[in-house]
Amino acid sequence: MALFSQDQVEAIANALGDTAAGLSGREIEFLLSSAKMTDPGAITKRLRIYNAFADSQNSKGNRTHILEFIRLAMKPARYSRQPERFEPMRALLNQALAFASLMVDDGGNLASAAPVQTLPEAQRRARDLRADLEGRGVHPDVLKFCRAELLADNYFHAVQEAVKSVAAKMRDRTGLADDGAPLVDRVLGGEPPLLAINQRSTMSERSEHSGFANLVRGTFGMFRNPAAHEARIHWEMTKDDAEDLLTIVSLIHRRLDKAHMPPRL
């Protein structure tokens, strides 16, 4: 069995221990134990994973336990309560694994992949996409998803994460914990709604508000939960598709920013 190079081990450890999207300290402790690897102890997450991986591969002469750690870490069921964590971590990890001709598929399984140099291509995509969107004046909450780690495969993951940020904003503003269509119904539906994009004092304003709710509901409906049991949508998204969809997400963010909470009698 081929071994990971030092650079590959470091890249994989950096992805799994990423500050924003990576594993927590407790998760690392559990996974190291489950993969039967020596735990270096409570040091920085990236170094903890790197040292454990390097020690395992050097002492055993194979990468079996590293691969087992990755398999366990990327089981979709682990993210059933926090499904929004799965895709960013998978994207980061695939960026690192690509140099070892490996990838984690949508189901969390390790699979062979053609050796590619994904990082420069992903960086170019992120740079070009961001430049085009800045030219359109899109919302800052959308621009932050123009990142190389979300564009290693194609544009789908960046758009998906941007759509999820709409739900996060609705939850933050209302304190609800719902997602998808139920969240839209509770936030923008009802009489009065929890959030309103206008005064809803005329038939025209009520129609506008109702249409906005349908727009948000439809945008959510285009994407599926990556941890769901049914197969997630496979969409080879083009740059033009991504820019159009992200512009819609930008519109939704702007209207939510300006939305008010009607008094409840």
SVG drawing of the C-alpha trace seen along z (x, -y; Angstrom):
<svg xmlns="http://www.w3.org/2000/svg" viewBox="-55 -50 63 52">
<polyline fill="none" stroke="black" stroke-width="0.4" points="0.0,0.0 1.3,-3.5 2.1,-5.8 1.2,-9.4 4.0,-11.9 4.8,-14.3 3.2,-17.1 0.0,-15.1 -0.2,-14.1 0.2,-17.8 -2.5,-18.9 -5.0,-16.2 -4.3,-17.1 -4.8,-20.8 -8.2,-20.1 -9.5,-17.9 -8.2,-20.3 -9.3,-23.5 -10.3,-26.1 -13.6,-27.0 -14.7,-23.8 -12.8,-21.1 -13.2,-18.6 -13.5,-19.6 -11.0,-18.5 -13.4,-16.0 -14.2,-14.6 -10.4,-14.2 -9.9,-12.4 -12.8,-10.0 -11.8,-9.3 -8.1,-8.7 -9.2,-6.1 -11.7,-4.5 -9.1,-4.3 -6.6,-2.7 -4.1,-5.5 -1.9,-7.0 -3.3,-10.4 -0.5,-13.0 -2.7,-14.9 -4.3,-18.3 -2.2,-20.4 -3.4,-22.4 -5.9,-20.4 -3.9,-20.3 -0.7,-19.3 -2.5,-16.7 -3.9,-15.0 -0.6,-15.4 1.5,-13.9 -0.9,-11.0 -1.0,-10.3 2.8,-10.5 3.4,-8.3 0.9,-5.7 2.3,-5.6 5.9,-5.6 5.5,-2.9 3.2,-0.5 4.6,-1.1 1.1,-1.7 -1.6,-4.3 -4.4,-2.0 -5.3,-3.7 -5.2,-7.2 -7.7,-6.0 -9.9,-4.5 -9.8,-7.8 -10.9,-9.6 -13.7,-7.1 -15.0,-7.5 -14.7,-11.3 -16.6,-11.6 -19.6,-9.4 -22.6,-11.6 -24.5,-10.2 -22.1,-12.0 -23.4,-15.3 -27.1,-14.6 -27.5,-17.4 -25.1,-19.8 -25.5,-18.9 -24.0,-22.3 -20.6,-21.1 -20.3,-18.2 -19.8,-19.9 -17.2,-22.5 -15.1,-19.7 -15.5,-17.4 -14.4,-20.1 -11.4,-21.0 -10.4,-17.3 -10.9,-16.6 -8.6,-19.5 -5.9,-17.7 -6.7,-14.1 -6.6,-15.0 -2.8,-15.1 -2.9,-11.5 -5.4,-10.4 -8.2,-10.0 -11.5,-11.7 -14.4,-11.5 -17.7,-11.1 -21.1,-12.6 -21.9,-9.5 -18.7,-10.0 -16.9,-7.1 -13.2,-7.1 -12.8,-6.6 -10.0,-6.7 -9.6,-9.8 -7.3,-10.8 -4.3,-12.7 -5.0,-16.4 -3.6,-19.8 -6.9,-21.2 -5.6,-24.0 -4.5,-26.4 -7.7,-25.7 -9.9,-26.3 -8.1,-29.5 -8.6,-30.7 -12.3,-29.9 -12.6,-31.7 -10.8,-34.8 -12.8,-35.0 -16.1,-34.3 -15.5,-36.9 -14.5,-39.5 -17.6,-39.0 -19.9,-39.1 -18.2,-42.2 -19.0,-43.8 -22.6,-42.9 -22.5,-44.5 -23.6,-41.3 -24.1,-41.2 -21.0,-40.7 -22.5,-37.6 -22.4,-36.0 -18.9,-37.0 -17.4,-35.1 -18.4,-31.8 -16.1,-32.5 -13.4,-30.4 -11.0,-27.9 -11.9,-25.0 -15.6,-25.3 -14.7,-25.4 -12.4,-22.4 -15.0,-20.3 -17.2,-22.8 -19.4,-25.8 -22.1,-23.7 -20.7,-23.7 -20.2,-27.4 -23.7,-28.1 -25.1,-25.5 -23.3,-27.0 -24.4,-30.5 -28.0,-29.2 -27.5,-27.7 -26.4,-31.1 -29.8,-32.5 -31.4,-30.0 -28.8,-30.8 -29.7,-34.5 -33.4,-33.8 -32.7,-31.6 -30.4,-34.3 -33.0,-37.0 -35.9,-35.0 -34.4,-32.5 -36.0,-29.5 -34.2,-26.2 -36.1,-25.1 -34.7,-24.7 -35.9,-24.7 -39.5,-25.3 -40.8,-24.9 -38.4,-27.8 -39.7,-30.0 -43.3,-29.2 -42.7,-30.2 -40.6,-33.3 -42.3,-34.8 -45.8,-33.2 -48.4,-33.7 -50.4,-36.7 -48.4,-38.7 -45.1,-37.0 -42.1,-37.1 -40.3,-39.1 -41.9,-41.3 -40.1,-42.8 -42.6,-45.7 -45.5,-47.2 -48.0,-44.7 -50.6,-47.5 -51.8,-47.1 -52.7,-44.2 -49.6,-44.9 -47.3,-44.8 -48.9,-41.6 -48.3,-40.1 -44.7,-41.2 -44.1,-39.7 -45.8,-36.4 -43.8,-36.3 -40.6,-36.8 -41.5,-33.9 -42.0,-31.7 -38.6,-32.8 -36.8,-31.8 -38.8,-28.6 -37.9,-27.7 -34.3,-28.6 -34.1,-26.2 -35.9,-23.5 -33.1,-23.5 -30.6,-22.0 -30.7,-19.0 -29.3,-18.2 -25.9,-16.5 -26.5,-14.2 -29.9,-13.0 -30.5,-9.4 -31.7,-10.0 -29.2,-10.8 -28.1,-14.4 -28.6,-16.3 -25.7,-16.0 -25.4,-19.3 -22.4,-20.1 -23.0,-23.8 -21.5,-26.3 -20.0,-29.6 -22.9,-31.4 -25.4,-29.3 -23.4,-30.0 -23.3,-33.8 -27.1,-34.0 -28.0,-31.9 -25.6,-33.8 -27.1,-37.0 -30.6,-35.7 -29.1,-34.8 -27.7,-38.3 -31.1,-39.8 -32.6,-37.6 -29.9,-38.6 -30.5,-42.3 -34.3,-42.0 -33.8,-40.1 -31.4,-42.7 -34.1,-45.4 -37.0,-43.2 -38.7,-44.3 -40.5,-42.3 -44.2,-43.4 -45.7,-43.9 -47.7,-41.0 -51.0,-41.8"/>
</svg>
